[in-house]
Amino acid sequence: MSQDTGTLRDWLLSETPTSRRQARWAAAYKGWLTLRANHMAMAGLAIIVLLVALALFAPWIAPHDPFVQDLGNRLQPLGSEGHILGTDSLGRDILSRLIWGARITLYIVALVALIAPIAGLLVGTVSGYAGGWVDVILMRITDIFLAFPRLVLALAFVAALGAGIENAVLAISLTAWPPYARMARAETLTIRSSDYISAIRLQGAGPLRIIVKHIWPLCISSLIVRVTLDMAGIILAAAGLGFLGLGAQPPSPEWGAMISEGRRFILDHWWVATMPGLAIFTVSLAFNLLGDGLRDVLDPKDSPQ
Amino acid sequence: MSTSNAFVKRQPRLPLPPWLRGLVVTLLSISVTMLGLLFVTFVIGRVMPIDPVLAVVGERATEDQYNAVFLELGLDKPLIVQFFYYVWDVVRGDFGTSLLTARPVADDIARVFPATFELATIGILFGCLLGVPLGVIAAVRRGSWIDQIARVVALVGYSMPIFWLGLMGLLLFYGILGWVGGPGRQGIFYEDMIPSVTGMILLDSAIAGDWGAFWDAFSHIVLPASILGYYSLAYISRMTRSFMLEQLSAEYVTTARVKGMSEWAVIWRHAFRNIRVQLITVIALSYANLLEGSVLTEIIFSWPGIGSYITTALLSADMNAVLGGTVVVGLVFICLNVFSDLLYKIFDPRSK
């Protein structure tokens, strides 16, 4: 027993965990150690942490109000006085708008990353566990949603629901859940026939209990990896909708909408569209790097060697 | 359509030869998916906040006119009946009339589709011709600088917003360097000069023998197509690499090497030959994904294809055109998926 003399680290790295809690924390800690050795993933994590901080403290960090127009100061270039990243066509400070825009990006990503995997998990596990006609019907529905190109389907949904952030979130979630359902179903199929599930069933556990308490926990880790890798796609989709004028509406400082505004001056005032694009690129790159790292930790069998 | 396997097993065996049974099952599965696709667009059309009758008769119509059109559109019938009307219309190729162009949506789509097809095809050529060799080399020289480059290319491709990359490309290669033509498919001098045969300007100008127009069209397509193709390059090179790694670690490769076979022959005649089938599937899938990327690319480059058509229609609430475009894109998507499945079956001897 290392608890008496050892540090927290010893307790975590103990070869003989004495409680389930210790084993669980030890596994998490070992995963963290692996992740920490991956510099790219750590860089991604750092960018994301920075982004969250920017979003949280936007009112204190942003040098200007993102909405206040100053027509005397329109289209100021990079590095001009008081506006490091210049100003847009209405004289608004681009840096401040980017910082406030981080809130919108995170809001969309967080909502979609909650809705889509949960919906997919529900459909996939029910379908995989129930089998038979339920499986055929649910998977057919999943196939139908997979049969659409995602952006086009999202476009059609937004067209029907009306433009706006909430509808963009809904549209992206509606197009994002099928891969999760497929994945959860595949996992469920392998888990369903394992001995310990039969053992629980013999003890009298009902399907609900088996799915919620014994199948879901095992699907979570691959789901997390998939969500992190999907985040970049979600950001790109949201930016695409914003760019088309179907997501966040002006004067909201959504990054995609900012590119769309700057597009008109691309040849003369390139920075107006370039800066928000760089922001989108950096953030989705960060999510991709972190996702790759997490996959190596949580789901080594899927990683490309 | 990987679930079709589960579907097949439960069916009682039909007294048909296996290939015919396979065909029947495939056709059934396609038609169910297509019906579902139409159902989704039908529902979207119903929940939208635009009154389809008002869209036809206008704001100033009398109540009688309104009711007449209401009946004519079949809106008094139950929803399920309306759905079957809708399916029947689509099967006949009738997507209704576009509010914006006042022409049948089907005609509009037939007019704009070749532009997208041309763009996506050049894009996928670009993606394959660069992506496959890049992936193979990255796998063979694993860990080398070229592998690192392949990794960066893929990462950037997965992380960069395509419309922004398009804008930056336009800024650099058109605005600053002046190497390529600007937005649109042709320079103004060549506009409407080429008789339209296929609707694809590169082909049409080659048919007409007008090489000036050909090079003009080429200078316009090269940038959007390579930007679109870059995304398939990212995907194709990544997949090629991982397929190749799998083959190269197999025992037959070691055997071939031990026999003293040249490295070139080991890679291309043995390992690569075995990944062709998987590659075809990947390429067909990324071709389908190009359709999606083309929506945003077309807008940046003012390319008059189906993506521009759908978004223009969207912004003016022209729902017939939006839904028609969505259905067509969905159908093409499904067909490409089925096509890649079929190719897989034809080329992979194990699946016979």
Interface residues (C-beta under 8 A of the other chain):
Chain A: D135 V136 M139 R140 I141 T142 D143 I144 F145 A147 F148 P149 R150 L151 V152 L153 L155 A156 F157 V158 A159 A160 L161 G162 A232 L236 A239 G240 F243 L244 G245 L246 G256 I259 R263 I266 L267 W270 A273 T274 G277 I280 F281 S284 L285 F287 N288 L289 P304 Q305
Chain B: M1 T3 A6 F7 R10 V32 T33 G36 L37 F39 V40 T41 I44 G45 V47 M48 P49 L155 V156 Y158 S159 M160 P161 I162 F163 W164 L167 M168 L170 L171 G175 R238 R241 S242 L245 A288 N289 L291 E292 V295 L296 I299 I300 I310 T311 L314 L315 A317 M319 V322 L323 G325 T326 V329 G330 F333 I334 N337
